[in-house]
Amino acid sequence: MTQQHGYCNFFEGWRIQYIIQFSIAKTLARKFDISLKKVFARYSKRLSVTYENTKEYARSVSLALYTSFARRQHVSQENEEEAC
């Protein structure tokens, strides 16, 4: 049996990543009343924000972006059976 449960969802991951990235960018644009172009110029593609916490330590938060959603070339027969 060659069912591929998670593979289709994994390939659609780039769409989900795109939606999340632009949703955050639009939220920042509305909050600071600037354009999306300026949001990406200010915070970069990863939407990195640097701030100081209550103990005055510099902290940075950024969106984790996957660079590739390519399928693995070799999937063993055992892994396919476990997925079913």
N, C-alpha and C positions, 0 to 999 in steps of 0.2 A: 504494500500500500504506500503510495507516494503523496501523502497529504503534506501540505506546506502551510501550517497554521500561521506562524509568525512572520514568514517571509514577505507576504504582501503588505502587512502592516509596517514592516521595517522599511520597505521601499517608499511608502507614503510618508516616512518620517521627515523628509525635506519640506513637505508642505506644512506639516505641523510646526516645524522650526521656523519657517517663513512667517506663518501666522503669528506665532508668539513674538518673534523679533519685531515685526511691524506693529503689533498691538502695544508692546512696551514703548516703542518709539512714538506712536501716536499719543499715548498717555503722557509721556514727557513733553511732547509738543504742545498739547493742550494745557498742561500744568504751567509751563513757562511762556506760553503764548508765542511760540516760534514755529517755523516750518519744519517739516521732516528732514529736509536737506540740512538745516542748521543743527538738528538733533544729532544726525549722523556725523556732522563735522565736529561737533563739540564732544560727543561721547564715543566716537568711532563705531565701526561695524558691530563690535561686541557689546556696545552700550555699557562701557566701563564707567563706574562712578566711584570717586575717591572722597572719603569723608573722615572726620575725627569722631571717635566714640567718646563716651563720658569720661574715660580715663585719659583722654587726650592722645590716644594712639591713632596713627593714620591707618585707615582700613580701605580696602578696595573691593568692589563687587562688580562682577561682569557676567554677561550671559554666556553660557557654555554652548558654543556652536560646533557641530560636527562638520568636518571637512568632506567626508565621503560617506555615502550610504550604499556603497557598492556591496554586492553579494559576495560572500566567500566562495572561492572557486571550487574547493573540495569539501564536500559534506559527507562524512562517513555514513555508512548504512546504519550503524548503531545509533547515531544521533537522530536520524530520521525516525527510527522506531520508538525512541524515548519521547519524541515530540508528539506522537500520536496518542 
